[in-house]
Amino acid sequence: MRKARGVKKWDYLHFFPAIIHLLDLLPFYGMGYEEKQKIAQAIFEHNKLLFFIGGGIIPISLHYVFRLIIYFVYYVLAFRLIKYYNKKSGLPLKKNWLFVSFLLTGCVLVGYTIFTYGQMLNLAFEKDYILFAGAGICLLGVLTLCVYVNFYMETVFGIPFSSSQNTSKSSHLKFKGTQTNYEWEEEKVDKVLVALQTEMKAEIYLDNGLSLQRFAKKLSVSERLLSYTINHTYGEGFVEFINKQRIEFAKKKIEEGVLENQTIEQLANLCGFNSRITFFKAFKKFTGTSPTQFHEQNDHV
């Protein structure tokens, strides 16, 4: 998120918990093989003994408390960092892909907290339902995060920290990648835009095998640069942009009477869609009606 190389002095604080944990377990590491085996066997036979004999100098129950403290400290610091750098993007927090992922990770953290204390309560009061509640919240957070990343791959991996509503050009455009920082000048983005518009006129969107990777390779540019150019100029992701062009083409064909001698499936394939269902969804999204209804409305005009 920032241009920095090497390890700073404050970065060494990240190693502090691991060092404490190592020192805590030194007595266990110094035990003989047979003694370690007895402890492992006892825990295997009665897993609740983990809370009594599974630790080192520091009681094992305190380990969970310290872990939670560390998790929450990191979570609060991460929130401050995201909020700070988000101001530069001009994008509302709720529309920031990283912030959404951050909230879902928080759901996992809450579930883990409930599960951890549930283990302690279960040990004393046999409260199994607390364990299930904590595990359920964790699972819900993980699954939701996976679904979000899967269905918004263009946003998460293609155009992080960019505003889809901001189409005004600045004198110097900056795009931050996941691992490397890029700086793209306006001139470079303009060149990609010209090449993009040329391909649109050539109706490249009718290719049903078209993908961001394939399109970027054809233009001899990186996927990130192409994705950013589309988002910065049109306020749309790659898939949405391409599908909109395809639907406009489909509308023209319907108005020309293509459905008089062709099926919906044939029209979908003609417009670059791989399936009838995908075509229907896209058509409904951009026109508010189905291809058949659009055809009937056009006939009555």
Phi, psi and omega in degrees: 000346177221158180277097181211139179235155178082179181257126177271164184299325180287341180294335181292344177297335180295335182275348185301311179301321181293322179294317178300317181295321179297314179295324180298324185266004180303318177300322179293319179297331182277354179289160176283168183297316183295321180293319177297320181295322178296318179297315180297319180294320180295318179292324180295322181281327179224091188298338180290344176292346179303328182284352184242322185241005184268002183254191179245233178294318179275131179305141184300329180297328179286337177302315181295322179295314180297321179299315180298320178299315180298315181301314183290325176296313178298322182295316179295317179295322178295320178298316179297322180292315179298316180297321181294310182283339179291333179300328182287336181276337182075011182262133177303145183305320184293344178256004179273121184300325182289324179291321177298315178297324179297317179295320179292325174295324176298325177298319177296319180296318178296316178299319179294322179297313179297319181295319181297310179289335175295324177298318180293317179293323179295326179296322184265324189238003181058050180264077183294327185297333178292322177298315180295322179296314179297315180296323179295318179294318177301311182298319179299316179297316181295314181295317179296320178296318178297317179296317180299312180296321183291319185271349178235043182298324179299319181287315185288314187259342185262318187223059179293147176058035175235144183271124180286345181266346185268102181254004178283145183266139175255165182291338180215111184268135179239136178228123183261121178277178183288319184245335184231149179267133179242148173231116182249123178284156182301325181298319180293319178295320179298321180295319178295321180297318179298314179296322179297313181294327176296317179292327177295320178295330179276003176060045178294338182293348178282351177285113184286358176255011184289132177223168179300317180297316182292320180293316180297321179295322179294325180272355181061042177228168178284155179298322182294319180293317178296315180298317179295318181301315180295314182294318182292326184272316187252351181069028182225158173281170184300310183297315180297319180297312181295316181296326178296320178295321180295321180291322176298320178295318180297320179298318179296318181294321179294318178296333178277355176091025183296332181282358177289331182227008177227156180273170177298319179300318180293322178295318179300315179295323179297327183272359176102005180269145182271347181213156179294321182295315179298320179296315179300314181298316181293319181295316179296322182295317187268343182242341181080007180213170180272163178303320181294316179295321178297321179295316180294320178295321181291327179291330182275353180281000000 
